[in-house]
């Protein structure tokens, strides 16, 4: 998305993804002042989303391994 849309990420940042949104919120962009609290909140939510996905993946792998053991 960054390659196709550039640094501005479309009109009103409509094609922004969490990684670029985190960077823009934490450090600021052009004339906007960064907000470290907002950046930390976005980073925390990204961590929780990834942690949830990893937990589901590990649970599914564990049940699959248990099924194939005698």
N, CA, C and O atoms as a Tinker XYZ file with bonds, in Angstrom:
   280  protein
     1  N      0.839000   -1.190000    0.000000    73     2
     2  CA     0.000000    0.000000    0.000000    64     1     3
     3  C      0.877000    1.243000    0.000000    63     2     4     5
     4  O      0.582000    2.209000   -0.703000    81     3
     5  N      1.952000    1.226000    0.782000    73     3     6
     6  CA     2.833000    2.388000    0.857000    64     5     7
     7  C      3.466000    2.666000   -0.498000    63     6     8     9
     8  O      3.629000    3.825000   -0.879000    81     7
     9  N      3.825000    1.612000   -1.231000    73     7    10
    10  CA     4.440000    1.788000   -2.539000    64     9    11
    11  C      3.442000    2.352000   -3.537000    63    10    12    13
    12  O      3.796000    3.203000   -4.353000    81    11
    13  N      2.214000    1.893000   -3.482000    73    11    14
    14  CA     1.210000    2.344000   -4.435000    64    13    15
    15  C      0.678000    3.739000   -4.120000    63    14    16    17
    16  O      0.476000    4.535000   -5.036000    81    15
    17  N      0.450000    4.051000   -2.858000    73    15    18
    18  CA    -0.178000    5.311000   -2.480000    64    17    19
    19  C      0.812000    6.384000   -2.036000    63    18    20    21
    20  O      0.481000    7.570000   -2.064000    81    19
    21  N      2.000000    6.001000   -1.635000    73    19    22
    22  CA     2.972000    6.970000   -1.143000    64    21    23
    23  C      2.803000    7.202000    0.346000    63    22    24    25
    24  O      2.083000    6.474000    1.029000    81    23
    25  N      3.476000    8.224000    0.831000    73    23    26
    26  CA     3.494000    8.482000    2.273000    64    25    27
    27  C      2.160000    8.984000    2.805000    63    26    28    29
    28  O      1.881000    8.832000    3.994000    81    27
    29  N      1.335000    9.574000    1.962000    73    27    30
    30  CA     0.069000   10.136000    2.443000    64    29    31
    31  C     -1.031000    9.100000    2.587000    63    30    32    33
    32  O     -2.036000    9.366000    3.245000    81    31
    33  N     -0.874000    7.943000    2.000000    73    31    34
    34  CA    -1.815000    6.823000    2.144000    64    33    35
    35  C     -3.225000    7.164000    1.707000    63    34    36    37
    36  O     -4.182000    6.927000    2.445000    81    35
    37  N     -3.358000    7.713000    0.529000    73    35    38
    38  CA    -4.672000    7.973000   -0.039000    64    37    39
    39  C     -5.366000    9.173000    0.569000    63    38    40    41
    40  O     -4.800000    9.854000    1.424000    81    39
    41  N     -6.583000    9.436000    0.137000    73    39    42
    42  CA    -7.313000   10.586000    0.681000    64    41    43
    43  C     -7.694000   10.363000    2.143000    63    42    44    45
    44  O     -8.300000    9.348000    2.485000    81    43
    45  N     -7.343000   11.295000    2.981000    73    43    46
    46  CA    -7.632000   11.229000    4.423000    64    45    47
    47  C     -7.126000    9.939000    5.058000    63    46    48    49
    48  O     -7.764000    9.393000    5.958000    81    47
    49  N     -5.982000    9.455000    4.588000    73    47    50
    50  CA    -5.334000    8.250000    5.130000    64    49    51
    51  C     -6.249000    7.026000    5.071000    63    50    52    53
    52  O     -6.220000    6.194000    5.978000    81    51
    53  N     -7.044000    6.907000    4.035000    73    51    54
    54  CA    -8.020000    5.819000    3.947000    64    53    55
    55  C     -7.373000    4.453000    3.720000    63    54    56    57
    56  O     -7.960000    3.432000    4.079000    81    55
    57  N     -6.191000    4.415000    3.137000    73    55    58
    58  CA    -5.532000    3.125000    2.907000    64    57    59
    59  C     -4.401000    2.884000    3.896000    63    58    60    61
    60  O     -3.507000    2.082000    3.625000    81    59
    61  N     -4.423000    3.557000    5.025000    73    59    62
    62  CA    -3.395000    3.395000    6.048000    64    61    63
    63  C     -3.509000    2.018000    6.697000    63    62    64    65
    64  O     -4.615000    1.532000    6.935000    81    63
    65  N     -2.375000    1.393000    6.981000    73    63    66
    66  CA    -2.360000    0.131000    7.713000    64    65    67
    67  C     -1.834000    0.410000    9.118000    63    66    68    69
    68  O     -1.341000    1.504000    9.391000    81    67
    69  N     -1.939000   -0.577000   10.012000    73    67    70
    70  CA    -1.600000   -0.334000   11.415000    64    69    71
    71  C     -0.151000    0.090000   11.613000    63    70    72    73
    72  O      0.127000    0.932000   12.466000    81    71
    73  N      0.764000   -0.464000   10.857000    73    71    74
    74  CA     2.172000   -0.116000   11.022000    64    73    75
    75  C      2.462000    1.337000   10.685000    63    74    76    77
    76  O      3.136000    2.028000   11.448000    81    75
    77  N      1.960000    1.805000    9.550000    73    75    78
    78  CA     2.190000    3.203000    9.176000    64    77    79
    79  C      1.363000    4.143000   10.042000    63    78    80    81
    80  O      1.791000    5.262000   10.326000    81    79
    81  N      0.189000    3.700000   10.462000    73    79    82
    82  CA    -0.621000    4.523000   11.365000    64    81    83
    83  C      0.076000    4.691000   12.712000    63    82    84    85
    84  O      0.056000    5.774000   13.297000    81    83
    85  N      0.691000    3.618000   13.200000    73    83    86
    86  CA     1.456000    3.686000   14.445000    64    85    87
    87  C      2.594000    4.685000   14.316000    63    86    88    89
    88  O      2.778000    5.531000   15.191000    81    87
    89  N      3.350000    4.598000   13.250000    73    87    90
    90  CA     4.486000    5.502000   13.047000    64    89    91
    91  C      4.020000    6.950000   12.946000    63    90    92    93
    92  O      4.605000    7.840000   13.564000    81    91
    93  N      2.967000    7.185000   12.166000    73    91    94
    94  CA     2.460000    8.549000   11.978000    64    93    95
    95  C      1.877000    9.106000   13.266000    63    94    96    97
    96  O      2.021000   10.297000   13.542000    81    95
    97  N      1.222000    8.265000   14.059000    73    95    98
    98  CA     0.644000    8.746000   15.315000    64    97    99
    99  C      1.730000    9.016000   16.356000    63    98   100   101
   100  O      1.639000    9.994000   17.098000    81    99
   101  N      2.747000    8.171000   16.421000    73    99   102
   102  CA     3.773000    8.319000   17.456000    64   101   103
   103  C      4.729000    9.470000   17.147000    63   102   104   105
   104  O      5.007000   10.293000   18.020000    81   103
   105  N      5.232000    9.534000   15.920000    73   103   106
   106  CA     6.240000   10.527000   15.576000    64   105   107
   107  C      5.669000   11.776000   14.916000    63   106   108   109
   108  O      6.357000   12.794000   14.837000    81   107
   109  N      4.440000   11.722000   14.445000    73   107   110
   110  CA     3.866000   12.853000   13.727000    64   109   111
   111  C      4.190000   12.761000   12.245000    63   110   112   113
   112  O      5.007000   11.941000   11.825000    81   111
   113  N      3.541000   13.610000   11.458000    73   111   114
   114  CA     3.736000   13.589000   10.017000    64   113   115
   115  C      3.581000   15.000000    9.492000    63   114   116   117
   116  O      2.577000   15.655000    9.770000    81   115
   117  N      4.544000   15.474000    8.746000    73   115   118
   118  CA     4.590000   16.820000    8.188000    64   117   119
   119  C      4.355000   17.853000    9.279000    63   118   120   121
   120  O      5.235000   18.047000   10.118000    81   119
   121  N      3.227000   18.512000    9.307000    73   119   122
   122  CA     2.979000   19.560000   10.291000    64   121   123
   123  C      2.255000   19.057000   11.531000    63   122   124   125
   124  O      2.059000   19.817000   12.479000    81   123
   125  N      1.856000   17.788000   11.541000    73   123   126
   126  CA     1.170000   17.234000   12.704000    64   125   127
   127  C      2.182000   16.883000   13.788000    63   126   128   129
   128  O      3.260000   16.363000   13.498000    81   127
   129  N      1.836000   17.165000   15.010000    73   127   130
   130  CA     2.688000   16.817000   16.144000    64   129   131
   131  C      2.373000   15.388000   16.564000    63   130   132   133
   132  O      1.205000   15.004000   16.628000    81   131
   133  N      3.397000   14.605000   16.849000    73   131   134
   134  CA     3.198000   13.226000   17.268000    64   133   135
   135  C      2.620000   13.132000   18.669000    63   134   136   137
   136  O      2.805000   14.026000   19.494000    81   135
   137  N      1.922000   12.041000   18.923000    73   135   138
   138  CA     1.333000   11.787000   20.237000    64   137   139
   139  C      1.831000   10.428000   20.726000    63   138   140   141
   140  O      1.305000    9.396000   20.308000    81   139
   141  N      2.840000   10.412000   21.607000    73   139   142
   142  CA     3.383000    9.131000   22.076000    64   141   143
   143  C      2.352000    8.254000   22.781000    63   142   144   145
   144  O      2.441000    7.028000   22.705000    81   143
   145  N      1.384000    8.848000   23.458000    73   143   146
   146  CA     0.360000    8.045000   24.133000    64   145   147
   147  C     -0.511000    7.299000   23.129000    63   146   148   149
   148  O     -0.839000    6.130000   23.336000    81   147
   149  N     -0.883000    7.967000   22.051000    73   147   150
   150  CA    -1.679000    7.314000   21.008000    64   149   151
   151  C     -0.855000    6.228000   20.321000    63   150   152   153
   152  O     -1.372000    5.151000   20.026000    81   151
   153  N      0.415000    6.503000   20.069000    73   151   154
   154  CA     1.287000    5.502000   19.467000    64   153   155
   155  C      1.441000    4.280000   20.348000    63   154   156   157
   156  O      1.440000    3.152000   19.856000    81   155
   157  N      1.574000    4.497000   21.656000    73   155   158
   158  CA     1.692000    3.371000   22.584000    64   157   159
   159  C      0.401000    2.562000   22.628000    63   158   160   161
   160  O      0.444000    1.336000   22.729000    81   159
   161  N     -0.732000    3.226000   22.554000    73   159   162
   162  CA    -2.016000    2.514000   22.549000    64   161   163
   163  C     -2.166000    1.672000   21.283000    63   162   164   165
   164  O     -2.641000    0.538000   21.344000    81   163
   165  N     -1.765000    2.218000   20.147000    73   163   166
   166  CA    -1.842000    1.468000   18.891000    64   165   167
   167  C     -0.895000    0.275000   18.933000    63   166   168   169
   168  O     -1.255000   -0.818000   18.497000    81   167
   169  N      0.321000    0.479000   19.458000    73   167   170
   170  CA     1.285000   -0.619000   19.562000    64   169   171
   171  C      0.771000   -1.712000   20.489000    63   170   172   173
   172  O      0.972000   -2.896000   20.218000    81   171
   173  N      0.113000   -1.331000   21.573000    73   171   174
   174  CA    -0.449000   -2.318000   22.494000    64   173   175
   175  C     -1.544000   -3.129000   21.817000    63   174   176   177
   176  O     -1.599000   -4.348000   21.977000    81   175
   177  N     -2.409000   -2.472000   21.069000    73   175   178
   178  CA    -3.473000   -3.190000   20.363000    64   177   179
   179  C     -2.899000   -4.118000   19.299000    63   178   180   181
   180  O     -3.385000   -5.236000   19.127000    81   179
   181  N     -1.865000   -3.664000   18.581000    73   179   182
   182  CA    -1.221000   -4.531000   17.600000    64   181   183
   183  C     -0.632000   -5.764000   18.282000    63   182   184   185
   184  O     -0.746000   -6.875000   17.764000    81   183
   185  N     -0.002000   -5.571000   19.441000    73   183   186
   186  CA     0.572000   -6.692000   20.187000    64   185   187
   187  C     -0.507000   -7.675000   20.606000    63   186   188   189
   188  O     -0.322000   -8.885000   20.480000    81   187
   189  N     -1.632000   -7.172000   21.103000    73   187   190
   190  CA    -2.709000   -8.058000   21.550000    64   189   191
   191  C     -3.331000   -8.825000   20.382000    63   190   192   193
   192  O     -3.681000   -9.996000   20.531000    81   191
   193  N     -3.471000   -8.185000   19.233000    73   191   194
   194  CA    -4.008000   -8.866000   18.051000    64   193   195
   195  C     -3.072000   -9.989000   17.620000    63   194   196   197
   196  O     -3.519000  -11.102000   17.343000    81   195
   197  N     -1.773000   -9.699000   17.564000    73   195   198
   198  CA    -0.798000  -10.718000   17.168000    64   197   199
   199  C     -0.733000  -11.829000   18.210000    63   198   200   201
   200  O     -0.653000  -13.005000   17.857000    81   199
   201  N     -0.766000  -11.466000   19.491000    73   199   202
   202  CA    -0.739000  -12.465000   20.561000    64   201   203
   203  C     -1.947000  -13.389000   20.476000    63   202   204   205
   204  O     -1.811000  -14.598000   20.663000    81   203
   205  N     -3.119000  -12.843000   20.198000    73   203   206
   206  CA    -4.316000  -13.668000   20.042000    64   205   207
   207  C     -4.188000  -14.636000   18.878000    63   206   208   209
   208  O     -4.565000  -15.802000   18.999000    81   207
   209  N     -3.662000  -14.170000   17.754000    73   207   210
   210  CA    -3.461000  -15.044000   16.601000    64   209   211
   211  C     -2.471000  -16.151000   16.875000    63   210   212   213
   212  O     -2.680000  -17.294000   16.466000    81   211
   213  N     -1.392000  -15.821000   17.566000    73   211   214
   214  CA    -0.387000  -16.827000   17.898000    64   213   215
   215  C     -0.957000  -17.853000   18.872000    63   214   216   217
   216  O     -0.679000  -19.045000   18.740000    81   215
   217  N     -1.745000  -17.413000   19.843000    73   215   218
   218  CA    -2.350000  -18.352000   20.801000    64   217   219
   219  C     -3.304000  -19.318000   20.107000    63   218   220   221
   220  O     -3.300000  -20.514000   20.400000    81   219
   221  N     -4.115000  -18.811000   19.198000    73   219   222
   222  CA    -5.026000  -19.678000   18.447000    64   221   223
   223  C     -4.232000  -20.672000   17.612000    63   222   224   225
   224  O     -4.561000  -21.858000   17.578000    81   223
   225  N     -3.189000  -20.197000   16.940000    73   223   226
   226  CA    -2.352000  -21.076000   16.127000    64   225   227
   227  C     -1.717000  -22.170000   16.976000    63   226   228   229
   228  O     -1.759000  -23.342000   16.601000    81   227
   229  N     -1.135000  -21.808000   18.105000    73   227   230
   230  CA    -0.493000  -22.805000   18.961000    64   229   231
   231  C     -1.503000  -23.796000   19.532000    63   230   232   233
   232  O     -1.190000  -24.978000   19.678000    81   231
   233  N     -2.706000  -23.331000   19.856000    73   231   234
   234  CA    -3.745000  -24.232000   20.343000    64   233   235
   235  C     -4.125000  -25.245000   19.268000    63   234   236   237
   236  O     -4.270000  -26.433000   19.555000    81   235
   237  N     -4.287000  -24.780000   18.035000    73   235   238
   238  CA    -4.650000  -25.693000   16.951000    64   237   239
   239  C     -3.536000  -26.686000   16.658000    63   238   240   241
   240  O     -3.808000  -27.862000   16.416000    81   239
   241  N     -2.301000  -26.240000   16.676000    73   239   242
   242  CA    -1.175000  -27.148000   16.448000    64   241   243
   243  C     -1.089000  -28.188000   17.562000    63   242   244   245
   244  O     -0.831000  -29.362000   17.301000    81   243
   245  N     -1.306000  -27.756000   18.803000    73   243   246
   246  CA    -1.232000  -28.684000   19.942000    64   245   247
   247  C     -2.323000  -29.746000   19.854000    63   246   248   249
   248  O     -2.060000  -30.919000   20.120000    81   247
   249  N     -3.542000  -29.356000   19.487000    73   247   250
   250  CA    -4.617000  -30.349000   19.365000    64   249   251
   251  C     -4.352000  -31.296000   18.203000    63   250   252   253
   252  O     -4.675000  -32.481000   18.285000    81   251
   253  N     -3.773000  -30.792000   17.132000    73   251   254
   254  CA    -3.463000  -31.647000   15.995000    64   253   255
   255  C     -2.373000  -32.652000   16.361000    63   254   256   257
   256  O     -2.446000  -33.816000   15.967000    81   255
   257  N     -1.368000  -32.213000   17.110000    73   255   258
   258  CA    -0.306000  -33.132000   17.530000    64   257   259
   259  C     -0.827000  -34.164000   18.517000    63   258   260   261
   260  O     -0.400000  -35.318000   18.479000    81   259
   261  N     -1.729000  -33.778000   19.389000    73   259   262
   262  CA    -2.307000  -34.713000   20.351000    64   261   263
   263  C     -3.140000  -35.781000   19.642000    63   262   264   265
   264  O     -3.172000  -36.932000   20.076000    81   263
   265  N     -3.805000  -35.407000   18.567000    73   263   266
   266  CA    -4.651000  -36.334000   17.841000    64   265   267
   267  C     -3.826000  -37.428000   17.159000    63   266   268   269
   268  O     -4.286000  -38.565000   17.059000    81   267
   269  N     -2.607000  -37.103000   16.685000    73   267   270
   270  CA    -1.799000  -38.070000   15.955000    64   269   271
   271  C     -0.926000  -38.929000   16.853000    63   270   272   273
   272  O     -0.308000  -39.878000   16.371000    81   271
   273  N     -0.856000  -38.626000   18.144000    73   271   274
   274  CA    -0.073000  -39.468000   19.046000    64   273   275
   275  C     -0.933000  -40.636000   19.509000    63   274   276   277
   276  O     -2.158000  -40.532000   19.559000    81   275
   277  N     -0.293000  -41.735000   19.844000    73   275   278
   278  CA    -1.055000  -42.930000   20.236000    64   277   279
   279  C     -1.468000  -42.834000   21.664000    63   278   280
   280  O     -2.118000  -43.742000   22.182000    81   279
